[in-house]
Amino acid sequence: MSTEKVLRKLLFVLPRHFEKEQEVLFSLIVVIYDGYKQKVKDIVQGALFPEVGLHEVVGHAGGAGGLVIVRDLDLFSYCESCLLPFQIKCHVGYVPSGQRVVGLSKLSRVADIFAKRLQDPQRLAVELCSALHHGIKPAGVAVILQCLHIHFPNLESVFLDSKHQGWVKVLVSSGSGVFENENADAWSDFLGLLKFRGVTVEKILTRDSTKQSWCPSFSYSVTKIASELVATNPGMVAAVASILRSLGEDPLRKELVETPSHFVRWLINFQKTKLEMKLNGFACGRTDLLEPSGEVCSHNNEQMHSELNLSFWSQCEHHLLPFHGVVHIGYFCPEGFNPIGKSLLQSIVHFYGFKLQVQERLTRQIAETASSILGGHIMVVVEANHTCMISRGIEKLGSNTATIAVLGRFSTDPAARAMFLQSIPNSITSGML
């Protein structure tokens, strides 16, 4: 079966069928495939340069023993347990030997090769460390990775658990040569230069604990909620297994056996929901706001109200990658009328978030539904981080997208829009390290 047919089969269960260009259908695997094609030796061999050490002085420096560290390399990889992207802050150090050093940009390129594969954090650290040690032949290499994994924010978890956390964090390391002993002096020097980044030896997990705690797809609650839906979609599971084979991976490898089911569980979160929006007693038709006396209010006595930082998770319909962020809703409410509760508006946000989406449509849908309940004068701002912008393509880490919808009075009153925009706090919607 061709790759295109496999991906179309995977999309079939989802709410709409998209006639997109082939590059969109292939986007799920192209980025990962690039990581398997590149070879470390092709990068390193032409980037080793002679550099002498100290002259007649006791110590270590230059190309004969001086520690070199490249910090804060921002990378993305793909979790081998569920295929979701995870974010990495990579710190690499090495001790030169043989009076030669490597071009520093090559450390980042080698890290990127191993990141663009199916990985778990500890194996990524080990593979990167080993590749640099064999390619550069230094006295030792040290790697520390700070990793963030997106949680599985299914409908049940976000509605029933107000403390649901959006990220799983882990800190791992690997060392070779003079860094092979975790108590070596070289590690003390390395960690001393990372202390202001929140990296301490106490926070670094062992290999066994990383395996046990890393991917949220192994969570009992996630497995329990979606296992029946996965069982009824064997075609989707088979399609994901075909994608793994197209990457040259073995779907029967023990680390990958459950991966197709885990990824399908993630996608099923965004299946077109048929849940009714009860919305605390409000129907989804237009509801005029009334004063306590029961008379319809005029606009002259209205006051602006807002609900800020309503969180959401969604799935980009172009690339099958998650995007997430916060929604801010402003509306006018008559004097003497109690503002709408935050839980109602959060329900609207969740309802439209858990679908294959684009941010522009999400913003419009939230605004139109809120307008039907709150009386027509609505402004909605959505701030989001798109994994498809930072884990593939242009790879603009730290980028953020904002969209605005204005209805009623907000569409004709610049002062009202400015007032609402000024009320929005400076927020960081990403999980950036």
N, C-alpha and C positions, 0 to 999 in steps of 0.2 A: 504494500500500500504506500502511495506517495506521501511525502511529508505534508503536502497541502491537504490531502484527503484525511490524514490523521488529525490535523488541527481542526478541520471542519467538523469532524465527528465529535471532537471534544467540545466544540461550541454548540452543537445541536441541542443539548439539553437546556441551554440558557435562553433568556426571554426573547431575543430578537436574533435574526440571522443577518449578518452584515456582509455586503458585497464590497469588501475592501481590497486594496492592492495586495499583491503577494507579499510585499515586504512587511505589511502589517501582520499577516498571518504567520510569517516566519519569525517575527520579532521575539517570540517566546524563547527560541532556541539559538538564534544567530549570535547573540552576545556570548552565551556560554560556549558555543562551538569555537569561537575565536580563541578562547583560552586553551583549548586542546591543540590547536594548530601550531602555536608559537613555541619555539624552543629557547631555553635559557642560554645555551652556548652561542646562539646567533646574536644575542644581545651583549653578552659579557666579553667575548673573546676580543672584540675590537675596541674595548674600552678600558683596558688595563694599561696604566701609565707608570713609568719609572719615577720613583720618589725616594730620595735618600733619607736616612735617619739622622740621629744626632752625631755631631763630630766631637769625639774625645770628651764626651760628657756622659755621666751615668744617668740613665733615664730612658724614657720611651717617647717617641714622637715621629711624625712624618710616616714614611713607608716602612718603619721598623718598630712597630709596637704601640703607636699612638692611637688611642681609641677614637673611632669615627662613628657618629650617630646621625641618622636622618630621622627626624621626628614628624609626627602628624601627617602621615600619608593617608589621605582619605580614599578609601576603596569600597567597592561593593562586591559581594559574592552571592552565591545561591546555595541555600541550605539543601543538603543532599537528602534530608528527611522529608521535606515538604515542597521543595522547589521555589520557595519564596526567597526574595533577596534579603540579605542582611548587611548592615553597615559596619564598616571597620575603620578604626583609627589605628594605623600601623606605625610602630617604632622599630627601626632596624639599626643595629650596631655591629661593627666588626673591628677586629684588631689586625692591621696590615702586617704582612711579613714578606720577606724576600725583596724588600725595597721596591714595592710597587703598590699602587692604589687603583681603585676602580672609579670611573666617572660616577659621581653621586646620583645623577639622573637615572642611571641604570638600575640602581636599587629599587627605585619606584617602578620601573618597567618590569623587572622580574617579579615584584610583588603583585603587579597587575595580572601577569600571566596566570599565576596560581589562584588569584581571586576569581578570575573568570572561568571557573570550573565548578562542578558540584562539590561542595566542601562542608566540613564542620570546622569550627574555629581551631581546635587543637591540631587536627591534621594539616590545616592550612599553615599554621605556625611551623610545624615540623618540616613540611615540604619546602617552604620558603627558606628555612634555615639550612636544610641539607643542600638545596640547589645553590645557594650563595657560597656555602663552604666548598663545594666541589668546583664551582666556577671560578671563584676568586683565589682559592687556596690560601686563606689568611690563617692567623693564629687562632681565630675563633669568631663565631657569629652568634649574635643574640637577637631574638625577635620577640616583641611583645605586641599583642593584639587586643584592643578594646573593641568589643563587638556588641551590636544591638540587633535583636531579632524582633520582627513584628509579631505581635500576639495574634491569636485567632479570635477576632472580635465578633463572634456570632451573635445573632439577635438575642438569644436568651441571656448571654453574659452581659451585654450592654444594658438591657432593660432591667434585669434582676439584680445585678451587682453594681452598685454606684461607685465602688472602689476598683472597678476593673482597670488593670494596668495595661497600657498599650505596648509596652516593650519588655523584652527579656534581655538582661545585660550579663555579659561574661567577660572575664579578663584571663587570657592564657599566654603562655610563653614557651619558648624552645631555645636551647643553647647547644653549641658545639665547641670543640677545642677548649680554650681557656674558660668558656662559659658553660662547659658540660656539667660542672659541679655547681649546684644552685647556691652554695655558700662561698663561692670564689670571690676574690676581691674585685674581679672585673665586673661582676654583677652589681656590686655596691656602687661602683662608679657609674654604671649605666642607669641604675634606678635613681641615683642621686640627681641625674639630669632630667628625670621624669617626674620628680616629686610634685611639681606644681601642676601636673596634669592629672592628679589623683591616682597615680600608679604607685602602689606599694606592694612589697613582697607578700604581705598578709592577704591582699585581695586576689592574688593570682591563684586560680583554681588548679587542682591536680587533674591529670588526664581522666581519671575515673569519674570524678565529680562533674566534669564537663559533659561527659557522655550522658550522665543521669539527668542533668538539669537544663540542657540547652534548648532543644526544639519544643515549642509549646504544642506541637501536633501530638505529642505523646501524653498530653494532659488527659486525665480520666474523664473530665467533664466534656472536653472536645470530642473524645472518642465515643462517649455514650450518646451525645446529642446527634451526631451525624452518621453513625455506623449503619443504621437502617437505610438512610438515603443512598449511601455509597453502595450498599448491597443491591439496590435496585437499579444501579447504573453501571453494570459491568463494562459496557462499551466505552465509557469515559475512562475507566481504570485501564483498560487495554490500550486506549489511545495514548495515555501518558507513558505507559511502558514502552510503546513504540517510539515515542520521542526520546526516551533514555537510550534506546538502542541506536537511534540515529546519531547520538552524540558519541557512540563508541563505548558506552557504558553497558554493564551487564545488569539488567533488572533483577536478576536472581542473587546478586551480591548482597550479603546479609544487611548491609547498611541501606540498601535501596529497595528491599523487598516490600516494605510498607509505604514507600514514597508515593507511588501512584494513588493509593487510597487517601493518603494525607492531602495531596494536592487537590483531589476531587472534593474532599471535605471543605477545603477552602473555597473552591469555586461554588459549591452548593450554597454557601452563605449568601451568594449574590444572585441566586435563582429568583426569578420574578415572584415576589411574595404575593400571596392572596389573602394576607391578613387584613381584617377590617380595622380601620383606624377609628377606634371609639373616642379617642382624644378627650377623655374626661367628660363625656356627655355631649360633646359638640358633634354635629353631623358635618359632612364635607360639603354642604351647600352654604350659600351666603348667610351670614348671621349678623344682623345690625346690632350695634352696641347701643344699649339703652341706659338711661339714667335710672337710679333706684326708683323713681316715680313711675317708670314705664314709658316715658316720653323720649322720642328720638332727639339726640343732642345736635346742636349746630356745631360747626367747626370752630367757632369763635372761642369756645370754652375748653378746647382740647389741649392736653398736655402730652409731651413726648415721653415715651417710655422705651426701655430697651432691655433685651436679654443678650448678654455677651458671652463669648467663649463656649458655645454649645458644640461639643466635640462630635466628630463623625468619622466614619471609615467608608470607603467606597472602592470600586474596582474600575480602572480605566478600560473602556470597551475597545480601545484601539490596540492596546498592547497586553491586555490581561495581567496588568500589574496594579498593585494597590496604590491609592492616594488617600490622604487623610489630612485632617486639620480642624479648624473651628469655624463656626457660623455665628454671625452677629445679626440680630434682628431688631429693627427700630419700628415703632408704630405710634400713632396718636390715639390717646384714650381720653374720653370725656372726664371732666372733674367729677369727683364723687363716685366714679366707677372703679372697681378694683382691677388692677392690671392682671392680665392672663398669667397663670402660673408657669414657671420655667419648665416643669415636667411636660406640659402640653406641647410647647414649642420644641423641646428636645425629642419628643416622640415623632413629630413631623420630620425633623432632621434625620433621625434614624431610619424612618420609613423610606425616604427617598435616597438615603445613602447606600442602603444594602441592595444595590442593583448594579448591573453594568452601566456605567455612567460616563458623562463628561462634565466637567465642572460648570460650564455655562448652563447646561440643562438643569443640573442640580440646583443652581442658584435660582433659576426661573421657577422651577417646580415648588421650591420652598416658599418663594414670594407669593405665588398664586394661591397656594393652599392657606398660608397665613392670612392673606388678604380676604379670603372667603370667610374667615373666622373673626378677624379683628376689625373689619369695617372698611378696608380698601386702601388705606394710606400706609404703605409698607415700604421699608428699605431693608434689603438684605445684602450683607457682605460676607463672602466666603473666602477664607484664606486657607491654602492647601499646599502641601508638599507632594509632588508627584514622583513616585519611584521610577516611572518611565523616563523622567528627565535627568535623574541622577544615577541610575544604575545601568543605563544604556545610552546610545545615541550621543548627545552632546555632553553628557556626564557633568552637569552643572550642579555640583554639591553645594548645598546651602541655598539654592534657589527656592523661591516661593511665589505662588501665583494667587492673585486676588481678583475676584469677579464681583460685580455689583448689579443688583436689580432694584429699580425704583418704580413704585406704583402710586397713583393718586397724587396727593399733595406733594410728596417727595419728588415727583417728576417735574414739578413746576416751581419749586421753592428752593433755590440754592442755599439760603440761610439754614433751612431745616436739614438739608443734606450735610452741610458743613458742621452743624451742631452735632449730628449723630456720628459723623466720622471722627470728630474730636473726642468723643466719649470712648472710642475703641482703644484699649490699652496696647502698648507695645508688647506683643506676645511672640513666643517662639513656638511655632506649631510643629516643628520637626522634632525628631529624637536625636538630633545631631550631637555627637560627642564633643 
